[in-house]
Amino acid sequence: MILWIKRLIKVGLVAGISGFLIASLYCWHLTGRVEKRFSGRRWQIPSVIYSDTTLLYPGRNIHWPSLREKLTGIGYRESAGSPTKKGYYRPTSDGLEIYLNDLTVPGKIRYGFPAVLTFKRGTIASMARRDSGQEIPILELEPEVLMRYFGKEREIRQVVPIDEIPESLQHAVMSAEDSRFYTHHGIDPRGILRAVYTNLKHGAIRQGGSTLTQQLAKNYFLTPERTFTRKLNELFISLAIELKYEKEEILGIYLNEIYFGQKGSASVNGAGEAARFYFNKRVQDLTLAESATIAGLIKGPNLYSPYKNMERSRKRRNVVLASMQKNGWITEEERRAASEEPLTVAGFQAYSQKAPYFLDYVSSQLRELYPSTILTSLGFSIYTTLDTQVQKAAERALERGLSRLEKNNPKLRRNDPEKRLQGAIVVLQPRTGNILAMVGGRDYRVSQFNRATHAKRQPGSCFKPVVASVLLDQFTPSDLLSNEKTDYVVDGKTWTPKNFSEESEKQLSVRDMLRISSNRAAVDMLVRGGLKEALKKLEAFHFSTPVAPWPSMVLGASEVVPMDLARAYAVFASDGIQPFPLSLKDVVDENDELLVGRHMQIDSVLSPGEAFLITSMLEGTVKNGTGRSLARYGIDFPVAAKTGTTNNYRDAWFVGYTPDLLALVWVGFDNNNPIYATGGTAALPIWAELVSALPGYISGNAFSPPPDVVKIKVCRESGKRAAGLKCPDVYDEYFLESNTPDETCPIHGKASLWDRMGRGVKGLFN
C-alpha cells in the first residue's frame, strides 16, 4: 500500500513537472506569437474621406436652414441656453451662439472656444469670442465624414494612447470588468470563484470570471466559439500577454480593442470611437458620468446602449459608479453627483455614405495612388473639396425638378426605377476647379452609373459659346451673321440648318446669335470663320470625346461628357484659364504626415478678353434671351448662362455661372427617349432652385472687364461704330482691344476725316 502511494506520488510529480514544462513551453511559444502580433500593426484602421471645411466670415450670406443642417451633420447639438460645452449651439433672435469643437486638418490645429455670430439681412454682420469679446475675422467649421474604407470586419476605431485616456474611464472599466486588474497575472482565481458562487446562487449566469487580459486574448486572438480548448488557449494566451507586457500597455490595448456597440452596419470599437459615437466628444473630455456609461456598455453593448434603452443604461452607469466608490477610486460626493447627472447622448446617426457619385469619383483617383489594402487598413485621412451644403442642395434640387417634370407631363413617368427620367449636376469653383457637388443620377441605389463623369450626350446649343470663343480673333460681338435659310453640302449631301423658332431678322449680331440661340447664324459664323481652324483651337478645351468635323458641331451634334462641358464654361468664368477638376485636397497618414498635397493644374485656353466677351454675351441670354425666365425664380444677381436642347428633345441643359460659382444641369433619359421639354423649362428651374439655396457662394459681384477689353458705341443696324447722333439705335458693346471695328456705320453716316486718319495711323503699326 505504501509502495503504491509512493509510486502514485512519483507519477504525480513527474506528470506535474511534465505538465508544467509543457505548459511553460507552450506559454513561451505563445509569447512569441503575442509579441509578433502586438509588435506589428495592431488594428486595421479604415481610411476616412472628409468633406471640405466651411468658412464663415463677416459679409458672407447665410441660409440658416442649410447652416443648421451643416451643424447637425458634423455632430453639433442644439442647447436650450448659451452653450457651455464644445459641440453645442443655440440660435438667437439675431444670430447664433456656438461652442466650437476642436479642429484638426492638415496644417492647422484649433482648439474649440465659445463664439457669437450676429446676422443682419441674411448676412453675417459680426463674429466674436463670447469669453473675451475679441472680434474674429474668420471661423472654420470641421469637415464632415463622407465615407470610410472598411475592411471585412467593418470596424470604426479611433486609436487613443493610454496616457490620453482619462483615469476616470480607466477606473470605470476596471470597476465594471476587473477591479483586481493590477494585482493578478492574467488569471484571477478569486474572481473565478466569486463568479461561480454568484451564478450558482442565482441559478443563472450573472457574472463572468474573465479578466481584462482574458477578454483581450479572446477578442484579439481567438474565435467566439465556446469550447474547452478555446478556453484553455485563452488562459495560456493571457499568461503570455502578462509575461511580456506591462499592465498599463495591456489596458491601453484593451481600451482600443473592445467592442462598444453598433453604428448601422459598422461596429464601434475602442473608447475613442465610443466617446465620439455616444457623446460626440474626444475621450479626453469625458465626464465621470460619461466614463461610467461607456464602461457599463462592455457587459452588453446592445443591451445597455442609451440609444436602445436610456433608463437601463442609466441604471447600469450608476452600478459602475457605485463599484468605483467601493474600490476607492471616487468619493461618495463624486458618486452622488455623477449618479444624479442627466444622461444626455449625441443622438444616433447610423453610418452611411454621403454624396455617393462624388465618392466613386474620388475613389477612382485614390485607387490610382494606393492599393485598396492600404486604404482599408492604414487609417488615412482624406480631405476633399466637397461642400456638403452644396451637395445636399444639388440632390434636393434635382429630385424635386425631375418629380415636377413627371407630375406635369405623364408621358415622362416610368414604373421601372431603372428607366425613370434622369439628371446630373456638377457644381464647381471656376477659378480653382474645386468640385463642390456632384450628382450623377437620380438614385444611387438604383443606378451607380455616374452621368456627370461618364455619360456622353449631345450638348445642343450649349456648345455655341464654346465654338464662338475660338473665333473671336475673326469676329466681334457686333459683327452681323446671316440668319437666312442656307444650304450646305456636307459629305456630299445637302444640309440645311433650322432654327428652333423662326425669326424675322435676316441678320443677327454675334451677341444676338447667342442671346436667342440662332442655329443658322451660328453655322454661318463657323463656316465663315473656318471649320478646320475652329476644330484645331477647340483641342485646347480638352474634351475627352471627339468633336465631329461637320458644321453641325456648333449646334452641339457631337457628344460631350457633362464634366467636360462644365470645365469648358469654367474657362469663361476664370479669365480664359481652364482648371483641372479637383476632388482631392490632402491625404495624411495616421501620424498626420502629408502624403498628397493639393495641386492645381491649369491651362490657358483663351485670353482674358475673349473669355470676358463670351461672359458678357451670355449675360445677355439671362437678361433678355433664352435664360430670361431666371428672374421669375428670384435670381437677381449677375449670371452668365446658356440653355441647350437637342433634337427630338432628348437632352435639356442649363449651364450658368457667377464670378464665384459654376453649376451645370442635364436632364434626359438614359435610352434617349424625348423629355418633351427644353433646357429653359426642364434644366433651368433646377439650376435656379439649387443656386437659390447657396447664398454663401453668391457674392453678387458683377463680372469685370479685363484690361484688354474696350467699350465702344455701336450702331445696332450695321454693327459698326456709331456715327454719332446719326444712328437711331446705339448701344455700348465690348471689344478686344486688338479687334475693334474700324469702320464707322456706313448706313447712317460716312466716316469722318478723323476716323480715316485714325485707321491710317493704325495701319502703319499693323
C-alpha positions in Angstrom: 0.0 0.0 0.0 2.7 2.4 1.0 4.7 1.4 -2.1 1.7 2.1 -4.3 1.2 5.5 -2.7 4.9 6.3 -3.3 4.5 5.3 -6.9 1.4 7.4 -7.3 3.1 10.4 -5.7 6.1 9.8 -8.0 3.9 9.6 -11.1 2.0 12.6 -10.0 5.2 14.6 -9.5 6.5 13.5 -12.9 3.2 14.3 -14.5 3.0 17.6 -12.7 6.5 18.6 -13.7 6.0 17.4 -17.2 2.7 19.3 -17.4 4.4 22.4 -16.0 7.2 22.1 -18.5 4.8 21.5 -21.4 2.6 24.5 -20.2 5.7 26.6 -19.9 7.0 25.7 -23.3 3.5 26.3 -24.8 3.3 29.6 -22.9 6.7 30.6 -24.2 5.6 29.7 -27.7 2.5 31.8 -27.3 4.7 34.7 -26.0 6.4 34.8 -29.4 3.1 34.8 -31.2 1.7 37.5 -29.0 4.8 39.7 -29.4 4.7 39.2 -33.2 1.1 40.2 -33.3 1.4 43.2 -31.0 4.7 44.5 -32.4 3.1 44.9 -35.8 0.0 46.8 -36.8 -2.4 46.1 -34.1 -5.6 47.2 -35.9 -6.9 47.6 -39.4 -7.9 51.2 -39.3 -10.2 52.3 -42.2 -9.3 55.4 -44.1 -11.8 58.2 -43.8 -12.9 60.6 -46.5 -13.9 64.0 -45.4 -15.7 66.9 -47.0 -14.1 70.3 -47.1 -14.3 72.7 -44.1 -16.8 75.5 -44.1 -15.7 79.1 -43.8 -17.7 81.7 -42.0 -16.8 85.4 -42.1 -18.5 88.8 -41.8 -20.2 89.7 -45.1 -20.9 86.1 -46.0 -24.5 85.4 -47.0 -26.3 82.9 -44.7 -29.1 80.4 -45.5 -30.0 79.3 -41.9 -31.7 76.0 -42.8 -28.6 74.9 -44.7 -26.3 76.1 -41.9 -28.3 74.2 -39.3 -28.2 71.1 -41.4 -24.4 71.5 -41.7 -24.0 71.8 -37.9 -26.1 68.7 -37.4 -24.1 66.8 -40.0 -20.8 67.5 -38.2 -22.3 66.5 -34.8 -23.3 69.8 -33.1 -26.3 69.7 -30.8 -28.7 72.5 -30.1 -28.8 73.7 -26.4 -31.6 75.5 -24.6 -29.3 78.1 -23.1 -26.0 79.6 -24.1 -23.7 76.6 -24.9 -21.2 75.8 -22.2 -19.6 72.7 -23.8 -17.9 72.1 -27.1 -20.2 70.8 -29.8 -23.3 72.8 -28.9 -25.1 75.8 -30.5 -28.1 78.0 -29.8 -29.9 80.1 -32.4 -30.7 83.6 -31.2 -33.1 86.3 -32.4 -30.3 88.0 -34.3 -27.7 85.3 -34.9 -26.0 82.3 -33.4 -24.1 81.2 -30.2 -21.8 78.3 -30.7 -19.1 76.5 -28.7 -16.8 75.3 -31.4 -15.3 71.8 -31.4 -11.5 71.3 -31.8 -10.4 71.4 -35.4 -7.5 69.3 -36.8 -6.9 69.5 -40.5 -3.6 69.4 -42.5 -1.6 72.4 -41.5 -4.0 73.6 -38.8 -5.0 72.8 -35.2 -7.6 75.0 -33.5 -8.9 74.3 -30.0 -12.6 75.0 -29.5 -14.0 78.1 -27.9 -17.3 79.9 -27.5 -18.3 82.4 -30.2 -21.2 84.7 -31.0 -22.3 85.5 -34.6 -24.8 88.2 -35.4 -26.8 88.2 -38.7 -28.3 91.1 -40.5 -30.4 90.9 -43.6 -29.2 87.4 -44.4 -25.5 88.0 -44.0 -23.0 87.6 -41.1 -22.6 91.1 -39.6 -20.1 90.3 -36.9 -18.3 87.4 -35.1 -16.6 87.5 -31.8 -15.4 85.2 -28.9 -18.0 85.0 -26.3 -15.4 84.7 -23.5 -13.3 87.7 -24.3 -15.3 89.8 -26.8 -12.4 89.7 -29.3 -13.6 90.0 -32.9 -13.0 87.1 -35.2 -12.2 87.6 -38.9 -12.9 84.1 -40.0 -14.3 80.8 -38.5 -13.8 77.3 -39.9 -16.2 74.6 -39.2 -15.0 71.0 -39.2 -15.2 68.7 -42.2 -17.9 66.1 -42.3 -17.2 62.4 -42.6 -18.4 61.2 -46.1 -17.1 57.6 -46.2 -14.9 55.0 -44.6 -12.8 52.4 -46.5 -13.8 49.4 -44.4 -12.1 46.1 -44.3 -14.1 42.9 -43.9 -14.6 43.5 -40.2 -16.3 46.9 -40.8 -14.9 48.3 -37.6 -14.8 52.0 -36.7 -11.9 52.9 -34.4 -10.0 55.9 -33.2 -6.8 54.7 -31.6 -6.0 56.7 -28.4 -2.8 56.3 -26.4 -3.3 55.2 -22.8 -1.9 58.4 -21.4 -4.7 60.3 -23.2 -7.5 58.2 -21.8 -8.7 59.8 -18.5 -8.3 57.9 -15.2 -12.0 58.2 -14.7 -12.6 55.9 -17.7 -9.8 53.5 -16.8 -11.1 53.1 -13.3 -14.7 52.8 -14.5 -13.7 50.0 -16.9 -11.8 48.2 -14.2 -14.6 48.6 -11.7 -17.1 47.2 -14.3 -15.0 44.3 -15.6 -11.9 43.6 -13.5 -11.3 45.5 -10.3 -8.2 43.4 -9.4 -6.6 44.0 -12.8 -3.3 45.4 -11.3 -2.9 42.6 -8.7 -3.4 39.4 -10.8 -1.3 37.9 -13.5 -3.8 37.5 -16.2 -6.0 35.0 -14.4 -7.9 35.9 -11.2 -8.8 32.7 -9.2 -10.7 34.8 -6.7 -12.7 36.4 -9.5 -13.5 33.0 -11.0 -14.6 31.6 -7.6 -16.7 34.7 -7.0 -18.4 34.4 -10.4 -19.1 30.6 -9.8 -20.7 31.3 -6.4 -22.8 34.2 -7.8 -24.0 32.2 -10.7 -24.8 29.1 -8.6 -26.6 31.3 -6.1 -28.9 32.8 -8.7 -29.2 29.7 -10.9 -28.1 31.7 -13.9 -25.1 33.4 -15.5 -25.0 36.7 -13.6 -21.3 37.3 -13.5 -18.2 36.3 -15.6 -14.8 35.5 -14.2 -12.7 36.7 -17.2 -10.1 39.3 -16.5 -9.4 42.2 -18.9 -6.4 40.3 -20.1 -8.6 37.2 -20.9 -11.1 39.3 -22.7 -8.3 40.9 -24.7 -6.9 37.4 -25.5 -10.4 36.2 -26.6 -11.1 39.3 -28.8 -7.7 39.6 -30.3 -6.5 36.0 -30.9 -9.5 33.6 -30.7 -12.8 32.9 -32.2 -16.0 33.4 -30.2 -16.8 29.6 -30.1 -17.4 28.2 -26.6 -15.2 25.1 -26.2 -12.9 23.8 -23.6 -9.9 24.0 -26.0 -10.7 27.7 -26.7 -11.0 28.5 -23.0 -7.7 26.7 -22.3 -6.0 28.7 -25.1 -7.4 31.9 -23.6 -5.8 31.1 -20.3 -2.4 30.4 -21.8 -2.5 33.5 -24.1 -3.5 35.6 -21.1 -0.5 34.4 -19.2 1.8 35.0 -22.2 0.4 38.6 -22.5 1.1 39.3 -18.8 4.6 37.8 -19.0 5.5 40.1 -22.0 3.8 43.4 -21.4 3.3 45.9 -18.6 -0.2 46.3 -17.1 -0.6 49.9 -18.5 0.1 48.8 -22.0 -2.3 45.9 -21.7 -5.0 48.2 -20.5 -4.3 50.6 -23.4 -4.6 47.8 -26.0 -7.8 46.6 -24.3 -9.4 50.1 -24.3 -8.7 50.5 -28.0 -9.9 47.0 -28.9 -13.1 46.3 -27.0 -16.5 46.4 -28.8 -18.9 49.2 -27.6 -21.9 48.9 -29.9 -23.2 49.1 -33.5 -23.4 52.1 -35.8 -25.6 50.8 -38.5 -23.6 48.1 -40.3 -20.3 49.2 -38.7 -19.1 48.2 -35.3 -17.9 50.8 -32.8 -14.6 49.7 -31.3 -12.4 51.3 -28.8 -13.0 54.0 -26.2 -12.1 56.8 -28.6 -14.8 56.0 -31.1 -17.3 55.2 -28.3 -16.8 58.7 -26.8 -17.5 60.2 -30.3 -20.4 57.9 -31.0 -22.3 58.3 -27.8 -21.3 61.8 -26.6 -19.7 63.5 -29.6 -16.6 64.1 -27.6 -12.9 63.3 -27.5 -12.3 60.6 -25.0 -10.1 63.1 -23.1 -13.1 65.3 -22.5 -15.5 62.7 -21.0 -17.1 63.5 -17.6 -17.1 60.9 -14.8 -20.7 60.0 -15.5 -20.0 59.6 -19.2 -17.0 57.4 -18.5 -19.1 55.2 -16.3 -21.8 55.0 -19.0 -19.2 53.8 -21.6 -17.7 51.3 -19.1 -21.1 49.9 -18.4 -21.6 49.1 -22.1 -18.9 46.4 -22.2 -21.1 43.9 -20.4 -23.7 44.1 -23.1 -23.3 46.9 -25.7 -26.7 46.4 -27.3 -28.4 45.7 -24.0 -27.1 48.8 -22.2 -26.9 51.2 -25.1 -28.5 54.5 -24.3 -29.8 54.6 -27.8 -31.8 51.4 -27.1 -32.9 52.0 -23.5 -32.0 55.2 -21.7 -33.2 54.1 -18.3 -31.4 50.7 -18.4 -28.2 52.5 -19.5 -28.6 55.0 -16.6 -29.0 52.2 -14.0 -26.0 50.4 -15.4 -24.0 53.6 -15.2 -24.9 54.0 -11.5 -23.9 50.4 -10.8 -20.5 51.2 -12.2 -20.2 54.4 -10.2 -21.1 52.5 -7.0 -18.3 50.0 -7.8 -15.9 52.8 -8.4 -16.6 54.2 -5.0 -16.3 50.8 -3.4 -12.9 50.4 -4.9 -11.8 53.8 -3.6 -11.5 55.5 -7.0 -14.1 58.1 -6.3 -15.7 59.7 -3.2 -19.2 59.4 -2.1 -19.8 63.0 -3.1 -18.5 62.3 -6.6 -20.6 59.2 -7.0 -23.7 61.0 -5.9 -23.2 64.0 -8.2 -22.4 61.7 -11.2 -25.4 59.5 -10.5 -27.7 62.5 -10.5 -26.3 63.8 -13.7 -28.8 63.5 -16.6 -27.8 61.0 -19.3 -27.5 63.1 -22.5 -26.2 61.5 -25.7 -25.2 62.9 -29.0 -28.1 61.4 -31.0 -27.9 58.2 -33.0 -26.6 58.6 -36.6 -26.1 55.3 -38.4 -23.1 55.1 -40.7 -24.0 55.9 -44.3 -22.2 57.1 -47.3 -22.9 60.7 -48.5 -22.5 62.0 -52.0 -22.0 58.5 -53.4 -21.4 59.6 -57.0 -18.7 62.0 -55.9 -17.2 59.4 -53.6 -16.9 57.0 -56.6 -15.1 59.7 -58.5 -12.7 60.3 -55.6 -12.2 56.6 -55.0 -11.2 56.1 -58.6 -8.5 58.7 -58.2 -7.4 57.2 -54.9 -7.1 53.7 -56.3 -4.6 55.1 -58.8 -2.4 56.2 -55.9 -2.9 53.5 -53.2 -3.9 49.8 -53.2 -7.3 49.0 -51.6 -5.5 47.0 -48.8 -3.8 50.2 -47.7 -7.0 52.3 -47.8 -8.8 49.7 -45.6 -6.0 49.3 -43.0 -3.7 52.3 -42.6 -6.1 54.9 -41.3 -5.5 57.7 -43.9 -7.5 60.9 -43.5 -8.6 62.0 -47.0 -9.8 65.6 -47.3 -11.8 66.5 -50.4 -13.3 69.7 -52.0 -16.9 68.7 -51.4 -19.2 71.1 -49.7 -22.0 69.1 -48.1 -24.4 72.1 -48.1 -24.0 72.5 -51.8 -24.2 68.7 -52.3 -27.5 68.4 -50.4 -28.9 71.4 -52.2 -28.0 69.8 -55.5 -29.5 66.4 -54.6 -32.7 68.1 -53.5 -33.0 70.4 -56.5 -32.5 67.5 -58.9 -35.0 65.2 -57.3 -37.7 67.9 -57.0 -37.1 69.1 -60.5 -37.4 65.6 -62.0 -40.5 64.8 -59.9 -42.0 68.1 -61.0 -41.5 67.3 -64.7 -43.1 63.9 -64.3 -46.0 65.4 -62.5 -46.6 68.0 -65.1 -46.2 65.5 -68.0 -47.5 61.9 -67.6 -45.5 60.9 -70.7 -42.3 61.1 -68.6 -43.4 58.7 -66.0 -41.9 55.2 -65.8 -42.8 52.4 -63.5 -39.4 50.7 -63.8 -37.0 52.6 -61.5 -34.1 51.9 -63.9 -35.9 53.6 -66.7 -37.0 56.7 -64.9 -36.2 60.3 -66.0 -32.6 61.0 -65.1 -30.4 64.0 -64.5 -26.9 65.1 -63.5 -25.4 68.2 -61.7 -21.9 69.4 -61.4 -21.0 72.4 -59.2 -17.5 73.8 -59.1 -15.5 76.9 -58.4 -14.4 78.0 -61.8 -11.1 79.6 -60.7 -9.8 76.7 -58.6 -11.5 73.8 -60.2 -12.7 72.6 -56.8 -15.7 70.3 -57.2 -18.3 71.5 -54.6 -21.0 69.0 -55.5 -21.6 66.1 -58.0 -24.9 64.3 -58.6 -24.5 61.5 -61.1 -28.1 60.3 -61.2 -31.4 60.3 -59.5 -30.9 57.4 -57.1 -27.5 55.7 -56.5 -29.2 52.6 -55.1 -30.9 52.0 -58.4 -28.1 53.0 -60.7 -24.4 53.6 -59.9 -23.7 54.9 -63.4 -22.2 58.4 -62.9 -23.8 60.5 -65.6 -21.8 63.6 -64.6 -18.5 62.0 -65.5 -19.3 59.2 -67.9 -22.5 59.9 -69.8 -21.9 61.1 -73.4 -24.7 63.4 -74.5 -25.2 65.9 -77.2 -24.9 69.4 -75.7 -27.2 71.2 -78.1 -26.9 75.0 -78.1 -24.7 74.9 -75.0 -21.8 74.3 -77.5 -22.3 77.5 -79.4 -20.4 79.7 -76.9 -17.5 77.3 -76.9 -17.2 77.5 -80.7 -17.8 81.2 -80.7 -15.0 81.7 -78.2 -12.3 80.3 -80.6 -13.5 82.6 -83.4 -13.2 85.9 -81.6 -10.0 86.7 -83.3 -12.0 87.0 -86.5 -15.4 88.2 -85.2 -16.6 90.8 -82.8 -19.7 90.7 -80.7 -21.4 93.3 -83.0 -20.5 91.6 -86.3 -23.5 90.6 -88.3 -24.2 87.0 -89.2 -26.7 85.5 -91.7 -29.9 84.3 -90.3 -31.4 83.3 -93.6 -32.1 79.8 -94.8 -28.9 78.4 -96.3 -28.0 75.1 -97.8 -24.6 73.5 -97.1 -23.0 70.5 -98.8 -21.7 68.1 -96.1 -20.1 64.9 -97.1 -21.7 65.1 -100.5 -25.2 65.7 -99.1 -27.2 68.9 -98.7 -27.8 70.0 -95.2 -30.0 73.0 -94.2 -29.9 74.1 -90.5 -33.2 75.1 -89.0 -33.9 77.5 -86.1 -35.8 76.3 -83.1 -38.3 79.1 -83.8 -38.5 81.3 -86.9 -37.0 84.8 -86.5 -37.8 87.6 -88.9 -34.4 89.1 -88.8 -32.2 88.3 -91.8 -29.1 89.2 -89.9 -28.1 88.8 -86.3 -25.1 90.1 -84.4 -22.8 87.5 -82.7 -24.3 88.7 -79.4 -27.9 88.2 -80.5 -27.0 84.8 -82.1 -26.1 83.6 -78.6 -28.9 85.6 -76.9 -31.7 83.9 -78.9 -29.6 80.8 -79.8 -30.0 81.1 -83.6 -28.8 77.9 -85.3 -28.5 79.4 -88.8 -26.4 82.4 -87.6 -24.2 80.0 -85.5 -23.4 77.9 -88.5 -22.7 81.0 -90.6 -20.2 82.1 -88.1 -18.4 78.7 -88.0 -18.3 78.3 -91.8 -17.0 81.9 -92.4 -14.5 81.5 -89.6 -13.2 78.2 -90.8 -14.2 74.8 -89.6 -10.7 73.3 -89.6 -9.2 76.3 -87.7 -12.0 76.1 -85.2 -11.5 72.4 -84.6 -7.8 72.9 -84.0 -8.4 75.6 -81.4 -11.1 73.5 -79.7 -8.4 71.0 -78.8 -7.3 73.4 -76.1 -10.5 72.7 -74.1 -9.5 69.1 -73.6 -12.8 67.4 -74.4 -12.5 63.7 -73.8 -14.8 62.9 -76.7 -14.1 63.8 -80.3 -15.7 66.8 -81.9 -17.1 65.8 -85.3 -15.6 67.8 -88.3 -19.0 69.0 -89.6 -20.7 72.4 -89.5 -23.4 70.9 -87.2 -20.9 70.6 -84.4 -21.5 74.2 -83.5 -25.1 73.2 -82.8 -23.9 70.5 -80.3 -24.2 67.5 -82.7 -21.1 65.9 -81.1 -21.4 64.1 -77.7 -19.7 65.6 -74.6 -19.4 64.5 -71.0 -21.1 66.9 -68.6 -18.0 67.4 -66.6 -16.1 68.3 -69.7 -18.7 70.9 -70.6 -18.6 72.4 -67.1 -14.8 72.7 -67.5 -15.2 74.4 -70.8 -17.6 77.0 -69.3 -15.2 77.5 -66.4 -12.8 78.9 -68.9 -15.2 81.8 -69.5 -15.6 82.5 -65.8 -11.8 82.4 -65.0 -10.2 84.8 -67.4 -9.5 82.1 -70.0 -7.8 79.7 -67.7 -9.1 76.1 -67.6 -8.6 74.5 -64.2 -8.3 70.8 -63.6 -11.4 69.5 -61.7 -10.2 68.9 -58.2 -11.8 66.5 -55.8 -8.8 65.7 -53.5 -7.2 68.3 -51.4 -4.9 66.4 -49.0 -4.2 62.9 -47.8 -2.5 62.4 -44.5 -1.5 59.2 -42.7 -2.3 58.2 -39.1 0.7 60.2 -37.9 -0.7 63.4 -39.6 2.1 63.3 -42.2 1.1 64.8 -45.5 1.1 62.2 -48.3 -0.7 64.0 -51.2 -0.9 67.8 -51.1 -3.3 69.9 -53.1 -2.2 70.6 -56.6 -3.7 72.8 -59.3 -3.2 72.0 -63.0 -4.3 74.9 -65.1 -4.2 75.6 -68.9 -4.5 78.9 -70.7 -7.2 78.4 -73.3 -8.4 81.9 -74.1 -7.2 85.4 -73.4 -8.9 87.2 -70.5 -10.6 89.5 -73.1 -12.0 86.6 -75.1 -13.3 84.9 -72.0 -15.0 88.1 -70.9 -16.7 88.8 -74.2 -18.3 85.3 -74.1 -19.4 86.0 -70.5 -20.8 89.4 -71.4 -22.8 87.9 -74.3 -24.1 85.1 -72.0 -25.2 87.7 -69.5 -27.5 88.8 -72.3 -29.1 85.4 -72.6 -30.2 85.8 -68.9 -31.3 89.4 -69.2 -33.4 89.1 -72.4 -32.7 85.8 -74.1 -33.3 82.1 -73.7 -32.4 82.3 -70.0 -34.6 85.3 -69.1 -37.0 83.2 -67.0 -34.4 83.0 -64.2 -35.8 86.3 -63.0 -39.1 84.6 -62.2 -37.2 82.4 -59.7 -35.7 85.3 -57.9 -32.3 85.3 -59.5 -31.4 89.0 -59.3 -27.6 88.8 -59.2 -25.2 88.8 -62.2 -25.3 85.5 -64.0 -23.9 84.3 -67.4 -25.7 81.3 -68.7 -26.8 79.2 -71.7 -29.6 76.8 -72.4 -29.3 73.7 -74.5 -31.9 71.5 -76.2 -31.1 68.7 -78.6 -33.1 67.2 -81.5 -36.3 65.5 -80.5 -35.9 66.9 -77.0 -33.6 64.2 -75.9 -31.4 66.4 -73.7 -32.1 69.5 -71.8 -29.2 71.6 -70.4 -28.5 74.7 -68.4 -25.0 75.9 -67.6 -24.8 79.1 -65.6 -22.1 80.8 -63.6 -21.3 83.8 -61.4 -17.7 85.1 -60.6 -17.7 82.6 -57.7 -19.6 79.5 -58.8 -20.5 77.4 -61.8 -23.3 74.9 -62.0 -24.3 72.6 -64.8 -27.6 70.7 -65.0 -28.5 68.0 -67.5 -31.9 66.2 -67.8 -32.8 63.3 -70.0 -33.5 59.6 -70.4 -30.6 57.1 -70.5 -32.2 55.5 -73.6 -32.6 58.8 -75.4 -36.4 59.0 -75.1 -37.7 62.5 -75.6 -38.4 64.6 -72.5 -40.8 67.0 -74.3 -39.1 70.0 -72.7 -36.3 72.5 -73.4 -33.3 73.4 -71.4 -35.2 76.6 -70.3 -38.2 74.6 -69.0 -36.5 71.4 -67.7 -33.0 72.3 -66.6 -33.2 76.0 -65.8 -35.7 75.7 -62.9 -33.4 73.0 -61.2 -30.4 75.3 -61.6 -32.4 78.2 -60.1 -33.6 76.2 -57.1 -30.0 74.9 -56.5 -28.3 78.3 -56.6 -31.1 80.0 -54.5 -30.1 77.6 -51.7 -26.4 78.7 -51.8 -26.2 82.3 -50.7 -22.8 81.8 -49.2 -21.3 81.3 -52.6 -23.1 84.2 -54.3 -21.3 87.5 -53.6 -23.5 89.4 -56.0 -20.3 90.9 -57.6 -20.5 91.8 -61.3 -18.2 90.5 -64.0 -15.4 93.0 -64.6 -13.8 93.6 -68.0 -10.1 92.9 -68.1 -7.6 95.5 -69.4 -7.5 94.1 -72.9 -11.2 94.9 -73.4 -12.6 98.3 -74.5 -16.2 99.6 -74.7 -17.4 101.4 -77.9 -20.8 102.7 -79.0 -22.1 100.7 -81.9 -25.0 101.1 -84.4 -27.3 98.1 -83.9 -28.3 98.1 -87.5 -24.9 97.9 -89.1 -22.8 96.5 -86.2 -20.2 99.2 -86.8 -19.0 102.2 -84.8 -21.9 104.6 -84.3 -21.9 107.7 -86.4 -22.8 110.0 -83.5 -26.4 111.1 -83.4 -27.0 109.9 -86.9 -27.5 106.3 -85.8 -31.1 105.9 -84.4 -30.3 102.8 -82.3 -27.0 102.9 -80.5 -25.7 100.6 -77.7 -22.4 100.1 -75.8 -20.5 97.0 -76.9 -17.3 95.3 -75.6 -14.4 94.6 -77.9 -11.0 93.1 -77.7 -8.6 96.0 -77.8 -6.8 94.2 -80.7 -10.0 93.7 -82.7 -12.3 96.8 -82.7 -14.5 97.8 -85.6 -12.5 100.1 -87.9 -15.5 101.3 -89.9 -18.0 103.9 -88.9 -21.6 103.0 -89.6 -21.9 103.0 -93.4 -25.7 103.1 -93.2 -26.3 106.3 -91.2 -23.1 108.3 -91.8 -19.9 108.4 -93.8 -16.6 108.0 -91.9 -15.2 111.3 -90.7 -11.8 112.6 -91.6 -10.7 111.8 -88.1 -11.8 108.2 -88.5 -10.0 107.8 -91.7 -6.8 109.4 -90.3 -7.1 107.1 -87.3 -7.4 104.0 -89.4 -4.4 105.2 -91.5 -2.2 105.6 -88.4 -3.3 102.2 -87.1 -2.4 100.7 -90.4 1.2 101.9 -90.0 1.6 99.7 -86.9 -0.1 96.6 -88.3 
